[in-house]
Amino acid sequence: MSGEVYFLQDSNMLPSVVQNACIFTYDWNANFDKDAEVQTLAGHAVALLNKLHNLRHKEDKFRPIVFVSSCFGGLLLAKALIEASYAYSKYLEILMATSGIVFLGTPFRGSHRSFYTAAELRRVVAMSMGAETSCELLKYLQPSEDDRSEELFQSFCRRIDQLPFTIRIVCFYETRQTDFTKIIKDLPPGYKEQLGGETSGILVPAYSASLPGAESLGLSVRHGMLNKYASPEDESFITVSTTLEDLAIGAQTELEDKWGIVPLFLIIE
C-alpha cells in the first residue's frame, strides 16, 4: 500500500496493464519477532504449493502462472519450486505451468549485515518479553557465507538450469538506502550501538537480489518501496508493470501453442 493506491486491485494500476489476468495474492506468516510460526521454510513452501494446487484444481490447471515475489516471499517461492521439481512431487504441474517470475529485492545471498543484526536484536528482545518468536527465517538473511542461504541459492539455480523448458526470470533491486535504526527504535537504550556504526545502507544489495543469467534491473527506491507504488505514473510501477505485461503476453502465447486459448493465471505474493 502506498498512499491510497493498492496496485494489485486498483483498476488504474496492475489490472489495467494485464487485463486478461486472474490476480491472486498469497499471505503467509513470515514474522520473526511476534506471533511467529515455528515452521521451516520448506514447510511454508509446501503449504503454498498445496493451496495453489487446490485452487488450480477448482479453476483451470492448464493456466500459465507468472509469480511476483518480494523479499522473503522470493525465498519462499524458490524453495516451493525446488520442492515441486522432484519427479515424485504431485506439484510438478505447478512448476511446468510457471512461465515467468519477477523477484523484488529477494535476499538470495543474504542482506546487509547491520540489518540482520537489527532484526536479530528485535527478535531477542521480543523473546525476552515472552513473545512468540522464530529464528528460522532470519537465518536466510545472514551474509552469503551462511550455508543455509547459499544452499538455497545454488539449489534453485541448478534446478532452473536443468529444466527442459524456459522460465523467464526478472530480478529487481533497490538503489536507495534503508534506515536500519527504525527497526530498533522502540528497543531499550544501547541497542543502536550494536549495529557497528552502520545505521543505514542497501538492505538487499544487487548481487544478492540477482540470479545468474536472469535480467536484473534497479529501482530508485528503498527496499520497503519495491512493491509499493503511488500512482500509474510512478516510474517504478511503470518499469515493473511493463515487465509483467511482457511476461503475461509470453505466458499466454506459450500455453495457447500447447493447449489452445487459456487465460493467464497470475499470482502476486
N, C-alpha and C positions, 0 to 999 in steps of 0.2 A: 504494500500500500504506500503511495506517495501522494500527499495532499488528499484530494478527494477522488483520485483515479485508481481503480483496480484494473490493471492492464489485462488480466485474464478474462474479465467479464464485461468491462465497459465496451459498449457497442462501437465506439470510435477507436478502440485500441486493437488488441490481437484478433478478436472476432471479425473485424473488418478487413484484416490482412489475409487470414486463412479462412475464408468464408465456408469452405467445404469441410471444415474440420469439426470433429467432436472433441471438445476440450474438457479434460478431466484433471482434477488435482488429487494428489495423494499426500495426506498429512500423516506424519509419524512422530513418535516421541524421541527426539534427539537431545532431550535435556540431559545435563550432567550435574547441575547444582541444585535442582529441586524437582520433585515428582519424577525422578528418573527411573527408567526401567532397568532391571538387572538382566540385560539381554545383549548377546553378541551381535556384531554387525551381520554375521551370517544368518542369525535368527531373524533380524529385521528384514534381510534380503528375501528370505523365504516367505515371510509374511506379505511382502509386496508382490512377489510372484503369484502367490495363492489368490490374493484379492484381484489381481489383474486377470488371472486365469478364469476365475469365476465370472468376472464382468464380461469378458470376451465370449465365454460360453453362452451367456444370455444374449449377447449382441451378435456380432459377426466376427468370428475368429480369423477371417481372412483379411481383415482391415490392416493396412500397414500402420506402424507405430513410429512416431517421432517423439523422443524423450527430451525434456528440458529439465535439467537438474542443477541446483545451485548448492555450493559449499558442501556440507556433509551429505546432502542428497545425491551428489555425484558419486561419492564413495559407496553409498547405498546401491545406486544403480549399477556401478561397476561390479560390485560383489554379486548382485542379483543376476547379471548377465553371465558371470562366471558360473554361478550355480545352474543357470538354465542351459549352459553349453554342454553339460555332461550327457553322454549318449543315452543314459537311463532316465534322464530327467523328464518328467511329464510337462515341464515348462519349456521344452525345446522349441515349440511352435512360437513362443513369445520372442525368442531370440531370432528365429527365422523371419518373423514379421517386422522386426526392427529395421527401419530404413535409414533413420538419421538420429543423431544425438547432438544436443547443444549442452555443453558444460559451462556453468557460470561460476568462476572462481573456486573450482574444486581443488582441495589441497592434496593432490595425488602424492606429493612428496613432502608433506608437512606444511606447517605455517611458520610465520615469523616467531623466533624463539621467545621473544618477550610477550607476544600474545599468548603463546602456550603457557608461559609462566603465570600470566594474569588469570587465565581460565582455570588453571590448576589451583591457584590461590583461592579463587571463588569456591571451588569445589571443596577444598579442605575446610574453609571457614563454615560453609553450609553443613558439612558433615559433622563438625564440632557442635553445631546447633541442633542436631537431630534430624536434619532434612534427609530425604531420600536422594542419594547421590550415586553416580556411577562414573568410574574412570575408564570404562571400556572404549567409548568413542573418542575421548580425549587423547588416547594413545596414538590415534592416527594423525594428530596434529603435531606430533613431535617431528623434528627435522628428519631428513631422508635417511640418516644413518640408522634410524629405528627400524628394526626388522619388520614390524607389522605394516607400516605404510609402504615400505619398499617392496615387500612381498605382494601386496595387493596391486601395486603399480605394475610390477613385472608380469604378474599373472594375467592381468587384464590385457596388457599389450600383447602378450603371447596368444591369448585366446582370439583377439580381434584379428591378428595377423594370420591365424590358421583357418579362419572361416572360409568356406568355399564361395562366399558372396561378399559384397562390399557394403559396409555401413559407413555412410559419410558422417564424419565427426568434426564439429567446430568447437573450439575452446575459447572462452573469453576470460580475460584477466583485468584486474583493476590497475590503474596507473596513479591513483592518488592515495595518500596515506590515511591510516586509521589511528585515532587516538586511543591507545590501549588503556589509559588511566580511567576511562569511562567505565570499563569493565569492573574495576575495583574501587570505584569512587565511594561506595557505601560500606566499604570494609573498615575495620578498626585502623587507627593511625599506625604508620610504619610499613604498610604493605607496598606502598608506591616505590619505596627504596629497593624492594626486592626485584624490580624489573631490570635492574642492572644499568640504569641510566637511559635506556631506550624506552621512551614513553609513547612513541608513535612510529609508524612505518607501514610498508606494504604488507598487509596481513597474509595474503597468499601471493608470493612472487610469481612472475610469468613462467619461470622454469618449472614450478610446482603445479601450476594450473594448466600446463600444456601436455600434450601427448605426442610421441614420435609419429611423424607422418600426417598428423592432423593439422588442419588450418587453425591458426591461433591469432586472435585479434584482441587488442587492448581497448578498454573503455575508459574515458576520462572521468572516473568516479571512484569513490572509496568502496571497499568491499561490500558494505551493507546496502549499497545502492545498485549493485549489479543486476538485480531483478526488480527494481522499483523505478517507475518512470512517471513523470509529471503530466505528460500530455502526448498526443500523437506527433507533436513537433519535437519532442525530446530526442536529441541526437543518438543517445544510447538505445532508445526504443526503436528508432528507425534502423539502426545497424542490426540489432538482434532480430527484429520482426522481419526484415528483408531476408535475413539468413533463414528464418523459419519458413518463409514463403517459398524460398528455393527448395528447401528440404521437403516441403509439402508437395510441391509440383513433382519432384523426383519420386517421392513415395507413391503418388497417385499413378504415375506412368508405369512404374515398376510392377505394381500389383495389377494394373489393367492388362499388362502383357501376359501375366500368369493366369489370371482367373476371370478376366472381364472387368467391367466397371464396378469399382468399390470405393466408398468414401474413405477419407483419411480418418484414422483414429489417433488423436494427438493427446498425449499425457503431459501435463506440466507438473513438475514436482518441486 
